[in-house]
Amino acid sequence: MALSTRLALPLRPVLAALRWAAPGQRRALSTPQGQGHKLDLDGIFPPLATPFSPMREVDYARLDGNLHRYASIPFRATQATIQLTLSMAEAGADVALVVTPCYYRGAMTSAALVQHYTEVADASPIPVVLYSVPANTGLDLPMEAVVTLAQHPNILGIKDSSGDITRIGLMVHKTRQEDFQVLAGSAGFLLASYALGASGGVCALANILGAPLCQLDRLCREGHWQEARELQHRLIEPNTAVTRRFGIPGLKKAMEWFGYYGGPCRAPLAPLSPPQVEELRGAFSANGWL
């Protein structure tokens, strides 16, 4: 997914200033310099929440504020988002995250999906990352399709949000001979994904607890599994609360408690009720985050 040039243009001055933020911690995506090079997807990527004004318009000033706060966290994607957004404003995105087509779900056979993604990747001037999120689409990208598509030179990897750790492990195993990277699609199973060879994660919870998720990434890479396990345990309930339980309204509400701007949701998403807010707060406080 990528912001359009029209949406990115109002952010150019902000992003230009942020591009050089936290130079000691900033790690950029590796940019291809010719055949044989690839974008490096190791690390934690926050899928940024879009802040809206009370009139439900994109609030660029609030996005500016959130990006400034994220710049101090050693994400792969705060800095990468800056670079990607600058590129989008100037010349187009660097990578495309392409979700499975699902409207005609009954017709989405493995062969149909392979054909779809192959045509997209053949036509795309930038690398493609597959995106399987069955909770929202009702459709898992079949393993045989992933293995076939991993051989395409313009398909870089996959974000898998299924939560099926057996599937993620098998995916890593079956694509190990390819130039293909597997990303966990949620913080709830991040440690398990790393243990089975995943490259990183694209995690909604990173919008709120970015530093702890980057710490978990570091602990796993350095082999400190006991510390990583203890940290992972404390992340499971908050992650569930801002994904499956309360979704985007919960994510935006929790962002406010940690100094970010979440703001309202656009209809048809409704704000949380007071009892839901208390339940959400409990998921964070019970695990020592509030």
Backbone as a ProteinNet text record, in pm:
[ID]
protein_1_A
[PRIMARY]
MALSTRLALPLRPVLAALRWAAPGQRRALSTPQGQGHKLDLDGIFPPLATPFSPMREVDYARLDGNLHRYASIPFRATQATIQLTLSMAEAGADVALVVTPCYYRGAMTSAALVQHYTEVADASPIPVVLYSVPANTGLDLPMEAVVTLAQHPNILGIKDSSGDITRIGLMVHKTRQEDFQVLAGSAGFLLASYALGASGGVCALANILGAPLCQLDRLCREGHWQEARELQHRLIEPNTAVTRRFGIPGLKKAMEWFGYYGGPCRAPLAPLSPPQVEELRGAFSANGWL
[TERTIARY]
85.4	0	89.3	42.3	124	35.7	84.1	15.1	25	-78.2	-71.1	18.4	66.8	147.8	69.7	-60.5	-143.1	-143.9	-155.9	-158.3	-20.7	84.8	219	273.6	230.8	287.4	279.9	166.3	163.4	265.7	318	413.9	558.5	586.2	724.4	816.4	778.9	870.4	896.6	792.4	807.6	897.6	872.1	949.6	1093.7	1115.9	1253.1	1330.6	1264	1329.7	1353.9	1256.5	1266.7	1363.1	1393.5	1474.7	1607.8	1658.3	1789	1776.4	1654.9	1635.6	1705	1747.9	1809.3	1910.6	2016.3	2110.8	2180.4	2193.8	2261.3	2177	2043.7	1955.2	1891.4	1897	1823	1884.9	1799.4	1841.2	1747.6	1800.7	1716.3	1703.5	1598.8	1588.8	1703.4	1758	1860.3	1795.9	1843.1	1785	1859.2	1789	1855.5	1944.2	2064.2	2156.2	2180.1	2090.9	2107.7	2065	2074.4	2029.3	2109.8	2041.9	2108.5	2098.5	2050.5	2030.7	1882.5	1853.6	1714.7	1691.6	1565.7	1526.8	1534.5	1592	1608.6	1490.7	1410.9	1291.2	1310.9	1436.4	1459.8	1411.6	1351	1314.7	1165.8	1130.9	991.5	939.7	822	757.9	620.8	594.6	459.4	372.1	256.3	162.3	93.3	139.1	100.4	-50.2	-104.4	-244.9	-261.3	-364.3	-389.9	-470.4	-415.2	-490.3	-590.3	-712	-816.4	-852.4	-894.2	-945.6	-1089.3	-1149	-1290.6	-1383	-1338	-1417.2	-1387.2	-1305.2	-1268.7	-1183.1	-1106.1	-1006.7	-870.4	-778.7	-644.4	-580.2	-533.3	-472.6	-320.6	-264	-120.4	-35.9	-85.3	-9.9	4.1	-103.5	-97.2	-7.5	-11.6	78.1	222.9	248	380.1	425.6	336.5	372	402.8	321.8	347.3	480.4	508.8	633.6	754.5	745.8	856.2	881.6	775.3	792.8	848.2	800.5	848.9	995.2	1044.9	1181.1	1286.5	1252.2	1348.5	1350.3	1259	1250.1	1322.4	1404.4	1482.1	1400.9	1285.5	1208.3	1288.2	1255.2	1295.6	1204.7	1078	981.7	949.8	987.2	969.4	1059.8	1186.6	1280.2	1248.8	1210.5	1177.2	1054	955.7	834.6	868.9	959.8	1004.2	1062.2	1151.6	1216	1115.4	1029.1	931	833.3	791.4	696.1	759.1	884.5	956	961.7	992.2	998.5	862.4	756.1	622	589.2	628.4	600.9	680.2	796.6	886.2	879.2	871.4	881.8	802	727.8	651.6	709.3	631.7	670.4	786.4	853.2	964	921.3	807.5	759.6	607.4	542.3	395.8	353.9	272.6	214.2	77	62.2	-56.2	-138.1	-256.5	-343	-411.2	-448.7	-515.3	-649.3	-679.6	-814.4	-912.2	-1028.6	-1115.5	-1264.4	-1301.6	-1444.7	-1514.4	-1452.8	-1505	-1426.4	-1442.1	-1357.7	-1365.5	-1483.1	-1498.3	-1417.4	-1387.9	-1310.7	-1161.1	-1121.3	-980.4	-903.1	-888.9	-809.6	-661.5	-581.2	-437.2	-387	-437.3	-394.4	-435.5	-557.4	-604	-519	-483.3	-402.9	-260.5	-203.7	-70.4	-72.4	-175.1	-185.9	-199.8	-284.1	-305.3	-174.5	-106.1	16.6	128.6	132.3	235	216.5	91.8	65.4	98.9	65.6	98.6	250	320.4	466	534.9	482.2	541.1	529.5	417.2	390.9	448.8	478	519.9	666.4	697	836.2	905.9	831.2	887.9	858.4	934.9	911.1	773.4	721	589.7	606.8	531.5	522.7	380.4	365.4	235.1	177.7	46.2	-17.4	-136.8	-125.1	-231.8	-287.9	-416.7	-480.3	-620.3	-629.5	-757.8	-865.7	-828.7	-930.9	-1014.2	-954.9	-1026	-1077.7	-1009.4	-1048.1	-1122.7	-1110.6	-1170.2	-1095.7	-972.1	-897.7	-750.6	-701.1	-558.1	-491.2	-376.8	-299.1	-240.6	-281	-239	-87.2	-39.2	104.5	166.8	97.8	156.2	168	74.9	83	201.5	221.6	334	466	479.6	603.8	629.8	525.8	541.3	579	508.1	531.1	665.1	717.4	848.3	959.7	934.4	1035.4	1036.2	933.9	927.1	1033.2	1111.8	1221.2	1175.3	1048.2	1000.7	908.4	901.1	823.3	921.6	918.6	1021.4	995.2	865.9	833.8	685	647.9	507.5	489.6	382.3	334.2	220.6	239.4	137.1	75.4	-53.4	-125.4	-218.2	-198.7	-289.5	-279	-161.5	-139.8	-112.3	-104.9	-77	74	135.2	280.2	335.6	256.6	299.7	312.6	216.3	219.6	340.1	366.5	479.6	610.9	625.9	747.4	764.9	657.2	664.3	694.9	640.3	665	813.6	872.2	1015.3	1094.9	1057.3	1129.8	1119.9	1000	979.7	1031.7	1058.6	1110.3	1256.4	1322.2	1457.3	1559.5	1531.7	1624.3	1600.9	1498	1463	1505.5	1509.9	1538.2	1405.8	1356.6	1219.1	1217	1146	1145.1	1003.2	992	862.9	852.1	742.4	717.7	595.4	608.4	492.1	399.4	268.6	173.2	113.3	165.9	110.6	213.6	207	301.6	272.9	153.2	116.6	195.9	246.8	324.5	461.8	513.8	640.1	757.7	769.3	881.8	880.9	765.1	756.1	796.5	760.5	796.7	947.2	1010	1155.8	1223.6	1171.3	1231.5	1230.9	1134.5	1122.8	1182.9	1248	1322.8	1262.2	1155.9	1098.4	1199.2	1184.4	1276.4	1241.8	1113.5	1069.3	919.7	861.8	717.9	660.1	536.8	458.5	345.5	358.1	275.9	200.5	66.7	-14.2	27.4	63.7	101.1	223.6	303.3	421.8	386.1	262.5	218.3	211.4	205.9	188.4	311.5	353.9	467.3	582.8	623.7	728.2	860.8	903.5	1033	1038.3	935.6	940.2	944	874.3	878	1016.3	1080.6	1217.2	1312.9	1284.6	1364.9	1347	1223.6	1198.7	1272.6	1270.7	1344.9	1492.8	1550.6	1693.1	1722.3	1638.2	1660.9	1659.5	1566.8	1559.6	1683.8	1726.6	1842.9	1971.8	1975.8	2094.8	2086.5	1974.5	1961.2	1927.8	1874.4	1835.4	1689.1	1666.4	1530.8	1448.3	1508.9	1431.3	1376.5	1461.7	1416	1312.3	1336.6	1242.5	1106.4	1106.6	981.1	902.8	971.9	904.6	842.5	914.9	862.4	745.6	758.1	649.5	520.9	532	413.4	339	413.1	350.8	289.4	320.8	270	144.5	115.1	6.8	-129.6	-161.8	-293.9	-313.7	-216	-233.8	-249.5	-173.9	-184.4	-323.4	-374.9	-509	-613.2	-594.6	-691.5	-699.8	-584.6	-586	-597.1	-614.3	-634.5	-769.3	-772.8	-896.8	-1009.2	-976.2	-1082	-1146.3	-1067.4	-1124.2	-1079.5	-984.5	-946.3	-894.9	-921.5	-871.4	-918.1	-1046.3	-1086	-1004.1	-972.6	-890.2	-747.3	-693.8	-557.2	-544.5	-638.6	-630.9	-650.1	-737.9	-757.5	-629.7	-567.1	-446.2	-329.9	-323.6	-217.8	-219.7	-338.1	-351.9	-286.1	-295.5	-239.5	-87.6	-27	118.9	178.5	100.1	152.4	142.5	78.5	58.4	-82.1	-103.6	-238.5	-305.5	-415.6	-494.8	-612	-689.6	-801.5	-919.2	-1018.5	-1140.2	-1118.8	-1211.8	-1216.7	-1320.3	-1306.2	-1408.2	-1517.9	-1641.4	-1753.4	-1725.2	-1766.8	-1863.8	-1803.1	-1672.7	-1614.9	-1665.1	-1709.6	-1765.7	-1663.2	-1668.4	-1577.8	-1611.5	-1515.6	-1537.9	-1633.6	-1709.9	-1795.4	-1708.4	-1755.7	-1677.9	-1637.4	-1726	-1681	-1571.1	-1580.2	-1476.5	-1343.1	-1347.8	-1225.7	-1159	-1238	-1182.3	-1123.1	-1189.3	-1134.7	-1003	-998.9	-876.2	-764.3	-794.1	-693.4	-641.6	-731.3	-691	-591.3	-604	-510.6	-368.4	-356.2	-223.6	-173.9	-261.4	-217.8	-183.9	-257.1	-231.6	-96.2	-41	87.5	200.1	172.1	275.9	309	220.3	247.8	184.2	87.4	24.9	29.1
-117.5	0	122.9	230	349.7	472	578	705	759.9	825.5	890.8	1013.1	1058.5	1180.2	1296.4	1305.2	1414.6	1416.5	1298.6	1293	1317.7	1275.6	1288.1	1429.7	1506.6	1639.4	1730.5	1736.8	1824.7	1788.8	1666.1	1622.5	1644.8	1691.2	1696.8	1776.6	1897.7	1970.4	1895.2	1834.3	1759.7	1639.8	1565	1444	1475.7	1585.4	1624.8	1653.9	1717.8	1747.5	1620.5	1528.1	1405	1304.3	1319.6	1220.8	1198	1302.4	1291.3	1281.6	1255.4	1245.7	1122.9	1134.5	1022.6	947.6	1016.9	951.6	832	831.9	718.6	593.3	609.3	494	462.1	557.2	540.1	427.7	336	229.6	232.2	255.9	266.8	132.5	120.4	2.8	3.7	-113	-122.9	-104.5	-9.8	20.1	-55.5	-123.9	-199.5	-110.2	-157.8	-85	-159.7	-248.4	-327.4	-469.9	-553.5	-691	-762.4	-843	-917	-851.4	-726.9	-658.4	-658.5	-645.7	-648.9	-549.9	-515.3	-439	-530.2	-481.1	-558.7	-532.5	-634.3	-619.3	-664.5	-680.7	-718	-607.9	-645	-547.7	-525.9	-420.6	-391.7	-275.8	-294.3	-193.2	-159.4	-34.5	0.9	42.1	-23.1	24.9	149.8	266.6	390.8	415	452.8	492.2	629.9	647.9	777	866.4	980.8	1069.4	1154.8	1162.3	1244.2	1359.8	1469	1583.5	1554.9	1641.6	1622.4	1620.5	1679.7	1677.9	1554.6	1462.5	1336.4	1357.9	1466	1489.2	1446.6	1408.5	1371	1490.2	1468.6	1575.3	1564.4	1640	1629.9	1683	1782.9	1836.1	1729.6	1655.6	1548.7	1434.3	1404.2	1302.5	1347	1475.4	1535	1506.5	1533	1511.2	1365.9	1275	1132.7	1089.6	1136.6	1098.7	1149.6	1269.6	1320.4	1230.1	1182.2	1093.5	958.1	905.6	776	782	899.9	911.6	870.1	870.1	832.1	681.9	606.3	461	392.1	290.2	227.3	132.9	181.6	105.2	90.8	-11.3	-8.5	86.3	98.9	163.4	306.8	361.7	506	575.5	538.8	598.2	554.7	426.8	379.4	450.1	474.7	544.2	685	749.6	882.5	875.3	781.1	769.5	729.9	635.1	590.3	701.5	778.8	885.2	994.9	1027	1123.1	1071.5	943.6	886.6	891.5	864.1	868.8	1008.1	1107.8	1245.4	1284.7	1228.2	1269.5	1177.5	1046.6	957.3	829	806.6	683.5	598.3	501.4	416	324.3	270.4	176.6	31.1	5.7	-131.7	-127.5	-231.9	-238.7	-358.7	-333	-438.3	-469.7	-589.1	-621.7	-730	-690.3	-783.7	-878.7	-994.5	-1092.4	-1038.5	-1052.9	-1019.1	-1118.9	-1070.9	-1161.7	-1143.3	-1046.1	-1020.2	-1143.4	-1206.3	-1331.9	-1447.1	-1460.4	-1551.1	-1694.2	-1737.7	-1875.4	-1905.3	-1802.5	-1820.9	-1801.3	-1764.7	-1735.3	-1863.6	-1946.1	-2068.4	-2033	-2131.5	-2109.1	-2063.6	-2127.2	-2090.4	-1947.6	-1909.7	-1773.9	-1670.4	-1699.2	-1605.9	-1596.1	-1708.2	-1705	-1619.5	-1637.6	-1557.6	-1408.4	-1378.1	-1238.7	-1172.8	-1236.1	-1176.7	-1174.5	-1274.4	-1276.6	-1160.1	-1133.5	-1021.5	-888.5	-876.6	-754.4	-736.3	-842.2	-833.1	-809.7	-871	-850	-703.6	-642.4	-505.9	-400.5	-439.3	-340.4	-301.5	-171.2	-127.4	-135.6	-167.8	-178.5	-317.1	-360.9	-493.3	-503.8	-625.1	-655.2	-741.5	-707.5	-791.5	-845	-976.2	-1038.9	-1008.5	-1002	-971.7	-1064	-1153.5	-1247.6	-1211.8	-1170.5	-1129.9	-1189.9	-1320.2	-1391	-1340.9	-1279.3	-1227.9	-1118.5	-1046.2	-938.3	-977.8	-1069.9	-1106.3	-1238.8	-1321.8	-1454.7	-1549.9	-1513.1	-1591.9	-1599	-1719.4	-1741.8	-1756.3	-1694.1	-1717.9	-1858.1	-1952.7	-2092.6	-2109.4	-2206.6	-2229.9	-2256.8	-2336.4	-2368.1	-2243.8	-2149.9	-2024.3	-1941.3	-1935.7	-1860.5	-1916.9	-2048.4	-2112.3	-2082.5	-2086.8	-2055.7	-1909.3	-1820.2	-1677.3	-1632.9	-1704.8	-1671	-1679.9	-1751.2	-1765.3	-1648.2	-1562.5	-1448.6	-1345.9	-1296.2	-1203.7	-1069.5	-1033.8	-904.5	-917.8	-1037.2	-1057.4	-1077.3	-983.9	-971.4	-1056.3	-1073.7	-1145.6	-1145.1	-1174.2	-1179.6	-1128.2	-1053.6	-1022.5	-1119.7	-1207.1	-1307.1	-1274.8	-1241.9	-1203.8	-1313	-1435.1	-1544.7	-1583.2	-1567.9	-1614.7	-1763.5	-1828.4	-1971.9	-1991	-2018.5	-2024.3	-2145.1	-2253.1	-2368.5	-2327.8	-2252.3	-2204.2	-2112.8	-2023.1	-1930.9	-2007.8	-2104.3	-2185	-2263.4	-2322.1	-2398.2	-2306.7	-2186.3	-2089.7	-2052.2	-2026.1	-1996.6	-2114.1	-2234.3	-2354.8	-2377.1	-2365.2	-2397.6	-2289.6	-2169.7	-2063	-2032.4	-2119.5	-2089.5	-2078.5	-2138.5	-2131.3	-2007.6	-1931.2	-1813.7	-1685.2	-1577.5	-1445.2	-1387.3	-1441.4	-1418.4	-1402.2	-1301	-1269.1	-1280.7	-1345.8	-1366.5	-1272.1	-1195.7	-1099.6	-1141.4	-1141.7	-1165.6	-1045.5	-1070.4	-962.3	-911.7	-956.2	-912.6	-935.5	-852.6	-863.6	-982.9	-1040.3	-1149.9	-1276.9	-1296.1	-1416.9	-1381.5	-1267.3	-1219.5	-1307	-1337	-1419.3	-1555.5	-1618.1	-1750.1	-1742.6	-1633.6	-1616.9	-1601.9	-1523.2	-1509.6	-1643.6	-1720.8	-1850.3	-1943.1	-1923.2	-2008	-1944.3	-1827.6	-1771.7	-1652.3	-1592.9	-1473.4	-1358.9	-1268.2	-1154.9	-1041.5	-1023.3	-911	-914.1	-797.9	-791.8	-657.6	-661.3	-540	-544.3	-465.2	-484.8	-358.1	-366.9	-252.4	-200.2	-289.5	-249.7	-159.5	-163.2	-78	69.9	104	242.7	292.8	200.5	234.3	195.4	71.1	17.5	-13	87.5	67.7	27.7	95.7	65.4	-76.6	-124.2	-263.2	-364.9	-336.9	-430.4	-433.4	-317.8	-316.1	-385.4	-374.9	-447.9	-597.9	-642.6	-784.7	-831.7	-750.5	-781.2	-802.1	-710.7	-718.3	-842.2	-869.6	-985.1	-1115.5	-1126.5	-1248	-1262.2	-1153.3	-1158.9	-1191	-1149.1	-1174.6	-1305.7	-1376.8	-1507.3	-1504.6	-1391.3	-1382	-1426	-1554.3	-1605.2	-1596.7	-1611.3	-1600.8	-1459.4	-1359	-1220.4	-1190.2	-1243.6	-1220.9	-1282	-1400.2	-1467.3	-1387.8	-1336.5	-1258.2	-1132.1	-1067.9	-947.1	-981.8	-1090.3	-1131.4	-1157.1	-1220.8	-1248.3	-1119.5	-1013.1	-886.2	-811.3	-853.8	-785.9	-852.1	-974.9	-1050.5	-986.6	-956.3	-899.2	-760.2	-668.9	-539.6	-553.7	-645.3	-664.3	-714.2	-811.5	-862.3	-751.4	-665.4	-558.6	-459.4	-427.7	-326.7	-387.9	-520.9	-586.2	-656.6	-782.2	-859.4	-805.1	-758.5	-721.1	-587.7	-481.6	-348.7	-283	-342.7	-294	-150.6	-80.9	54.7	151.5	148.8	238.7	216.6	89.8	60.8	106.9	86.2	130	280.9	355.3	501.7	552.3	489.2	529.5	505.5	389.5	357.7	448.6	490.1	582.3	708.9	756.1	878.9	863.9	746	724.7	726.4	705.5	699.4	821.2	928.2	1054.4	1074.8	982.9	998.5	1052.5	1098.4	1140.8	1026.7	977.4	876.2	940.1	1018.5	1090.7	1001	1058.5	982.5	883.4	789.4	699.2	751.6	711.8	741.6	635.6	679.2	585.9	485.6	361.1	312.9	267.3	285.5	246.9	340.9	284.4	363.7	375.2	484.8	497.8	394.9	368.5	273.7	331.5	244	283.7	295.5	365.6	374.3	238.4	138	6.9	-54.2	-34.5	-86.5	-16.3	113.8	188.7	134.5	104.2	50.4	-87.7	-168.2	-300.9	-288.6	-195.5	-170.9	-125.3	-30	19.7	-94.7	-183	-294.7	-387	-404.8	-491.5	-436.4	-304.2	-241.9	-234.7	-193.3	-175.9	-308.9	-413	-543.5	-599.7	-550	-598.1	-497.7	-396.3	-303.7	-192.4	-165.1	-59.6	73.6	70.7	194	195.7
0	0	0	-61.2	-68.4	-67.2	-3.7	-10.9	-152.4	-198.1	-327.4	-317.6	-432.9	-435.5	-377.8	-406.2	-356.4	-204.4	-142.6	2.9	62.1	-7.6	47	37.4	-61	-82.7	39	114.4	230.7	337.6	333.7	434.4	393.9	271.6	225.2	316.8	363.2	451.9	582.5	638.8	763.6	742.9	637.5	612.9	579.8	508.8	477.5	604.8	700.5	827.7	908.5	904.1	982.4	921.3	796.6	727.2	797.3	860.6	924.6	1076.4	1125.9	1270.9	1326.4	1452	1525.8	1442.2	1393.2	1302.3	1364.4	1498.3	1560.4	1561.7	1546	1551.8	1418.1	1323.9	1199	1116.2	1073.8	983.2	864.3	748.5	630.2	561.2	482.1	396.3	297.1	269.7	167.4	31.4	-45.1	-175.3	-283.2	-374	-478.6	-564	-593.2	-679.2	-809.5	-841.6	-963.4	-935.9	-1035.5	-1022.2	-915.4	-834.1	-729.4	-593.3	-585.8	-459.4	-423.8	-296.1	-254.6	-141.7	-122.1	-4.6	117	224.6	347	439.1	468	549.7	693.4	739.1	878.1	971.4	1085	1186.5	1202	1277.5	1312.3	1228.3	1170.5	1087.1	1145.3	1184.7	1229.1	1111.5	1091.1	989.6	1045.5	1006.3	1072.3	1069.8	1183.7	1192.4	1129.2	1048.1	983.5	1077.2	1121.7	1211.9	1135.3	1187.6	1126.4	1218.8	1158.8	1233.5	1276.7	1361.6	1396.4	1274.8	1162.6	1039.5	954.7	1009.9	944.1	818.8	817.8	713.4	767.6	678.2	723.3	793.3	916	996.1	983.8	889.9	862.7	978	1049.3	1162.6	1272.1	1297.1	1396.6	1350.5	1221.8	1167.1	1183.4	1160.6	1183.6	1326.7	1423.2	1562.6	1593.7	1541.7	1564.8	1504.3	1381.9	1315.9	1392.3	1448.9	1529.2	1650	1713	1828.5	1785.4	1674.3	1627.6	1583.6	1548.5	1495.9	1597.8	1727.8	1831.1	1857.4	1793.1	1812.6	1696.7	1724.7	1616.7	1529.1	1479.6	1382.5	1253.5	1175.8	1037	961.5	1001.4	913.9	945.6	1060.7	1076	976.6	980	886.1	742.6	727.8	594.5	540.5	628.3	585.4	538.1	608.6	566	425.1	405	274.3	166.5	200.8	103.3	66.9	168.1	141	57.6	85.3	0.6	-143.3	-155.6	-290.3	-357.8	-279.5	-337.6	-386.6	-309	-348	-470.8	-488.3	-596	-718.8	-693.9	-809.4	-796.5	-683.6	-666.1	-555	-508.3	-395.5	-431.7	-328.2	-347.8	-338.7	-274.3	-260.6	-249	-297.1	-292.1	-207.5	-104.4	-21.3	-79.8	-135.3	-214.7	-144.1	-95.3	-24.2	-122.4	-72.8	-158.9	-208.3	-336.2	-383.7	-322.9	-279.2	-202.5	-229.3	-312.8	-330.7	-388.4	-488.6	-544	-481.8	-350.5	-274.4	-326	-364.6	-411.3	-536.1	-614.5	-737.1	-716.8	-594.8	-569.1	-537.8	-638.3	-626.1	-622.2	-589.6	-587.2	-724.2	-829.8	-964.7	-999.3	-959.2	-987.7	-914.7	-789.6	-711.6	-765.6	-807.9	-868.6	-994.5	-1076.1	-1198.7	-1165.6	-1065.6	-1025.7	-982.3	-887.9	-834.7	-939.1	-1024.4	-1129.5	-1224.7	-1261.8	-1351.8	-1285.5	-1156.4	-1083.2	-1076.5	-1039	-1023.9	-1157.7	-1263.6	-1397.1	-1439.6	-1405.3	-1450.9	-1357.2	-1234.2	-1134.7	-1152.3	-1151.7	-1158.3	-1022.6	-916.9	-783	-727.3	-626.3	-568.4	-504.1	-502.1	-446.2	-321.6	-216	-96.2	-88.5	-81.4	-68	70.7	80.6	209.4	228.2	327.8	359.9	496.5	500.3	625.9	630.8	655.7	644.7	740	852.1	943.3	878	783	714.5	577.3	511.8	375.6	368.5	474.6	471.1	380.1	343	244.2	283.5	301.5	321.1	184.5	166.8	45.7	58	-28.3	-11.2	-13.3	64.3	73.5	-62.4	-144.7	-276.2	-362.8	-344.8	-419.2	-371.5	-239.1	-184	-235.7	-232.6	-277.1	-424.7	-504.6	-647.8	-667.9	-598.8	-616.3	-560.5	-461.8	-405.1	-508.6	-616	-721.2	-819.3	-809.2	-900.6	-861.7	-955.2	-920.9	-865.6	-885.5	-837.1	-716.8	-658.2	-535.5	-421.1	-328.7	-225.4	-102.4	-67.3	54.8	80.7	205.5	243.8	385.8	407.4	541.2	568.6	667.4	699.5	834.7	834	955.9	1006.3	958.7	994.7	1141.1	1200	1336.4	1345.4	1230.5	1225.6	1220.9	1336	1343.2	1268.1	1260	1180.4	1033.6	985.8	847	823.3	917.8	901.3	897.3	987.3	987.1	858.8	810.2	686	567.8	570.9	464.8	458.8	576.3	582	526.3	567.9	525.6	374.5	320.5	179.3	83.3	136	48.6	79.8	155.5	202.5	89.8	-25	-137.4	-222.9	-190.7	-270.9	-199.5	-274.6	-218.1	-169.4	-57.4	-13.5	138.4	189	331.7	387.8	503.5	568	687.7	692.2	799	880	1012.5	1099.5	1091	1079.9	1064.3	1193.2	1308.1	1436.1	1546.2	1651.1	1762.2	1851.7	1843.4	1932.4	1910.1	1788.5	1759.1	1701.7	1742.9	1687.1	1728.8	1858.3	1904.4	1836	1830.7	1766.8	1620.6	1553.8	1413.2	1397.3	1485.7	1480.9	1505	1600.3	1631.5	1511.3	1420.9	1302.9	1178	1194.7	1083.5	1013	1068.8	1005.6	1006.7	909.6	897.5	991.5	1020.2	1102.1	1118.5	1149	1169.6	1131.2	1079.4	1054.3	1155.7	1263.8	1382.5	1419.9	1428.4	1468.6	1605.2	1695.9	1830.8	1831.6	1726.8	1719.6	1715.7	1678.5	1685.9	1829.8	1925.9	2067.2	2147.9	2135.6	2211.9	2117.1	2042	1942.7	2002.7	2109.5	2169.1	2224.7	2298.9	2345.7	2232	2123.1	2010.4	1945.9	1936.2	1884.2	1980	2109.8	2208.2	2190	2165.5	2141.5	2016.9	1912.5	1790.2	1822.4	1900.2	1934.6	2019	2119.9	2206.7	2127.9	2032.9	1951	1863.9	1804.3	1714.5	1790.6	1918.6	1999.3	2076.9	2063.6	2126.5	2274	2322.9	2463.8	2477.1	2464.7	2449.7	2576.4	2693.5	2817.2	2835.4	2815.7	2825.4	2717.5	2599.5	2489.8	2520.9	2580.3	2613.9	2717.9	2818	2921.6	2862.2	2772.4	2708	2616.6	2540.7	2451.9	2529.5	2644.5	2726	2761.9	2790.6	2830.6	2711.9	2591.6	2472.2	2414.9	2456.1	2393.3	2418.8	2543.6	2573	2512.4	2526.2	2458.8	2308.2	2249.2	2104.8	2065.4	2138.6	2110.5	2123.3	2223.8	2248.8	2133.4	2069.7	1963.1	1823.6	1819.3	1688.7	1689.4	1728.1	1718.7	1806.2	1927.6	2022	1985.5	1973.3	1951.5	1820.7	1750.3	1618.3	1616.9	1504.8	1484.9	1594.7	1637.4	1746.9	1873.6	1903.6	2020.5	2002.3	1882.9	1852.6	1871.4	1815.8	1823.6	1966.3	2042.2	2181.2	2262.1	2244.3	2320.3	2281.4	2156.5	2114.8	2199	2232.5	2311.8	2449	2509.4	2643.2	2642.7	2526.8	2519	2448.2	2439.1	2388.9	2239.5	2167.4	2023.7	1997.2	1877.8	1840.2	1765.1	1818.7	1749.8	1679.4	1754.7	1696.1	1664	1598.2	1567.4	1453.5	1443.2	1327.9	1228.9	1106.6	1007.1	1011.8	987.5	977.9	865.1	880.1	979.1	1112.6	1134	1261.8	1371.4	1481.1	1592	1704.2	1781.4	1896.3	2003	2090.4	2198.3	2302.1	2362.9	2474.7	2600.2	2705.1	2830.3	2886.8	2892	2942.1	2854	2722.4	2633.7	2657	2680.7	2709.6	2835.2	2937.3	3060.9	3039.4	2958.7	2928.4	2853.1	2757.6	2681.4	2774.4	2862.7	2956.2	3043.8	3083.9	3168.1	3101	2969.7	2897.2	2902.1	2904.5	2912.6	3056.4	3147.6	3287.2	3353	3320.6	3381.7	3341.7	3232.8	3185	3206.8	3288.6	3329.4	3233.1	3136.6	3039.2	3076.9	3164.7	3214.7	3366.9
[MASK]
++++++++++++++++++++++++++++++++++++++++++++++++++++++++++++++++++++++++++++++++++++++++++++++++++++++++++++++++++++++++++++++++++++++++++++++++++++++++++++++++++++++++++++++++++++++++++++++++++++++++++++++++++++++++++++++++++++++++++++++++++++++++++++++++++++++++++++++++++++++++++++++++++

